[in-house]
Amino acid sequence: MNDIMFFLMLFFLIVSTMVNPNVIKLMLPNARSGKQAMKQPITVSVDAAGQYFIDRQPVTAEQLEAELGRRVQGLESPTAVLRVDKSLNVQKLVDILEIGNRLKIKMVMATAAEQSGGKG
């Protein structure tokens, strides 16, 4: 019985790592520590081509602030996860952070886990 439970647990661990809620492919920057937000945050993504997405829906740079404002309206403490491709200029990240500051949204930047054997 213990063997069966072990294999079921192993199976679910492997399957759960394959599930990816965001379909937009990004190369995220690395970070040594990572925290996960417990609430269901809004995801703001910018791909390598500079295209903006809010929860996998494409928006233009001009629509970004209005669309974010619409989505956080009525939320008590809104949170947004920023997924910005590491090849982009940092100015795009700063622009999104300024929008979040104006709308009083807590911004959290998504990073990829640092791979072993790196510098350090």
C-alpha positions in Angstrom: 0.0 0.0 0.0 2.8 2.4 0.8 4.4 1.7 -2.6 1.2 2.6 -4.4 0.9 5.8 -2.4 4.5 6.7 -3.1 4.1 6.2 -6.9 0.8 8.2 -6.9 2.5 11.0 -5.1 5.5 10.9 -7.5 3.1 10.8 -10.5 1.2 13.9 -9.3 4.4 15.8 -8.5 5.7 15.1 -12.1 2.4 16.0 -13.7 2.0 19.2 -11.6 5.4 20.5 -12.8 4.3 20.2 -16.4 1.2 22.3 -16.0 1.9 25.9 -17.0 -0.9 28.5 -16.5 0.7 31.0 -19.0 1.1 30.0 -22.6 3.3 32.9 -23.6 6.9 31.8 -24.0 9.3 34.1 -22.2 13.0 33.8 -21.1 12.8 35.1 -17.5 15.7 36.6 -15.7 17.3 34.5 -12.9 16.9 35.1 -9.1 18.4 33.3 -6.1 15.2 33.5 -4.0 11.7 33.2 -5.1 8.4 33.9 -3.4 5.0 33.0 -4.7 2.0 35.1 -4.2 -0.9 33.3 -2.5 -3.7 35.3 -4.2 -4.7 34.9 -7.8 -2.8 37.9 -9.3 -3.2 39.6 -12.6 -0.4 38.6 -15.0 1.3 41.3 -17.1 3.7 39.9 -19.7 6.0 41.5 -22.2 7.5 39.2 -24.8 10.8 39.5 -26.6 9.1 41.4 -29.4 7.8 44.0 -27.0 4.2 42.9 -27.2 2.1 43.4 -24.0 -0.3 40.9 -22.5 -2.7 41.0 -19.5 -3.6 37.4 -18.5 -2.7 36.1 -22.0 -4.8 38.7 -23.8 -2.8 41.1 -26.0 -3.1 44.8 -25.4 -1.2 47.8 -26.8 1.1 49.9 -24.7 -1.5 52.7 -24.8 -4.3 50.4 -23.6 -2.2 48.9 -20.8 -3.0 51.4 -18.0 -6.7 51.6 -18.8 -7.1 47.8 -19.0 -5.2 47.3 -15.7 -7.3 50.0 -14.1 -10.5 48.2 -15.2 -9.3 44.8 -13.9 -8.3 46.1 -10.5 -11.4 48.2 -10.0 -13.1 47.0 -6.8 -10.2 44.8 -5.6 -9.1 45.4 -2.0 -5.3 44.9 -2.5 -4.6 44.1 -6.2 -1.5 42.2 -7.1 0.1 41.9 -10.5 2.9 39.5 -11.5 5.3 41.0 -14.1 6.7 38.6 -16.6 9.1 40.6 -18.7 11.5 38.9 -21.2 15.1 39.3 -20.0 16.3 40.5 -23.5 14.2 43.7 -23.3 15.3 47.1 -22.2 14.7 47.8 -18.5 12.6 50.9 -19.5 9.6 48.7 -20.4 9.7 47.3 -16.9 10.0 50.7 -15.3 7.0 52.0 -17.4 4.9 49.1 -16.1 6.0 49.7 -12.5 5.0 53.4 -12.8 1.5 52.4 -14.1 1.2 50.0 -11.1 2.3 52.7 -8.8 -0.4 55.1 -10.1 -3.1 52.5 -9.9 -1.8 51.3 -6.4 -1.2 47.8 -7.5 1.4 45.6 -5.7 3.8 44.5 -8.4 5.8 41.3 -8.2 8.4 40.4 -10.8 8.5 36.8 -12.0 11.9 35.3 -12.4 13.3 31.9 -13.5 15.0 29.7 -10.9 18.7 30.0 -11.1 20.3 26.9 -12.6 23.0 25.1 -10.6 26.5 25.6 -11.8 26.1 29.3 -12.4 28.3 32.1 -11.2 28.4 32.8 -7.6 
